[in-house]
Amino acid sequence: MPWLSSFAVLVVQQVGSQAAAAGQDVLRMPLDGFARFLLAAGPLLLLLRHIAPRTAAFGTAAVAAVYLGAGYPYGPVFLSVGVACFAAAAAGRRYAAWSALAALWAGHVLLAHLLYRWLPPDGDGGASWGTELVAAAWVAAVVAGAELARARRQEWARRRAAQEEADRRRADEERLRIARELHDVLAHSISVINVQAGVGLALLDSDREQARTALTTIKSASKEALGEVRQVLDALRAPGAAPRTPAPGLDRLPELTGQAAGAGLDVTTEVVGTATRLPPGADLAAFRIVQEALTNVVRHSGSRTARVRLGYGPGEFRVDVDDEGPALRDAGSASAGGGSGGGGSGGNGLPGMRERASALGGSAEAGPRADGGFRVTARFPCAPAATVPVPPEKERP
């Protein structure tokens, strides 16, 4: 606290100057009331060093110059000047600190070598130039220490700002990740539920068995959605804790295509190259991209068939989801030109795919094919985690 350190300087100057006066009683003026006032004025000005560093620096320098001009003993009167100028330089007021120190040193030269004949004490001789060298060294030490403190303070501030920016960036990335997860889970599950609810309502009176199947699909899809949403919410409640269940991956692709089949979509899967187990991040991204693409086929495409192709290349994974189109009229601009590339709920589907692929250093794109169909393609580099048995070349749920 400023007042505590200022009080310590006050004590040092008062006591130290009394001790210094004992050795200079013949050469300098004895300490009187005015000298005690000047020795207290410097520390009192130090109380302003954080709110008015220029005032503190120049004020303490002026007090010290008056003290020396009055002929009082040399001693710790310079301590308040050093503390004030150090604080000013560390706070970024470098020129004020340097100017105050330079003015004090120049004033001492003027007093000790030119004006000493007209100043007390009587018969005082001029100071030696060696004394000026000592004073110059003291000034240089204060300046160097202040510059070092200023540089360290700036470095700490830079590191703190960089850490805060990194924390904000991680928080933003986590929010985007959670938004993508919730969107993918809910868009897919609610789309399946919506389609099956329509089927159940249409067949409730004419085909009770088919209606029962639709309701069973609704129950399964809603249960899965609740489980995945709960997993995301658990991660929010306990930051840093490991999830209770593993994140979904391509090993759940048959389950995903089965749900799509329950919604009336005939899905064919194909593996190109040697199948390998992808790293967790890539595995989740691939699963979510396929999930979103199939969801958009169900919602936005007039086609009831889709083809999923997984391509394993050297250091790269590629996934393609094709449907034959055309886009449903009520799909709107979200799926203009095709089905699986539609924007999904609120137009977040394709941006979410791109964000997932981009986070892994890859890309995702969607667009109409030359034959009138629609294709979603995502690719990203990945090192295989382990080789797994190659599934049948074609699999139909």
C-alpha angles and dihedrals in degrees: 000000000000096000093052095051090042090053090051090052089049092054093046093049095047096044096036094049090051090054092045091050090059090066096042101044092120098044103038139039117272119252111267136167094285091051091051089050092052092047088054096042094065096055090044090056088053088071086073097051095101099042099032108018095167092054091048093049098048093037095055091044090053092048091051091048091052090047091053093042090055089059098244120155122282112251144110093334086109092061094083090049091052093048093047095047091044091054092046093052093045089052091054097261091119099149092049090052094046092045093050092050092045091049092051093048092047090048091052091051090050093048097043098043108026114017100036090098092066098037132077139302101057114239093019114157125217120273120254121255088239087069089056090053089054090049091049091050090050090052091048091050092052091048093048093048092048093049091050091050091048093050092049092048091051091049091051090049091049092050092046091050091047091050092049090049091049090050091050091048092050090049091050092048091049092051090051091048092051091046090052092048094049092045094050094045097045098039092052097042096043091048090054091045091049093051094045092046089055091049092048093050092048094050100034093106102026103040113018094174092057089045089053090052090052091051090048089054090049091052092049094047094047092048091052092047092050091050094051093044089050089052091054092047091049089056089053093050095048109033113203094014118127114253116256092230128034119259114260119263142170090291084077093053093106088054090050094049089046090057090048089051089053087057090054099264120132107213126192119195125202132183121209118194129358111330113233133179107257125221112269095258094049092043092054093045092051092049094048093047092052090045093052093045093051090045090056092048089055093047105034111022130081089211119099094198132071135176125214117198122188114197121195112193134165104294094342137086124200132187126191126187116190133183131177097234149173108184117244114249093236092052089087125194092326090079103023110157097016150356117258095045094060120129094248118208108008093343095291098119103086094036088052091052091050092048092051093049093042091052087061094046094261140100142240129202139171133198147135121289123231091252093056099264128112133242137195115199127185128174134173137165117257138161112230116251096203140337114257131190112281111249120226111291091245127024126184118190 
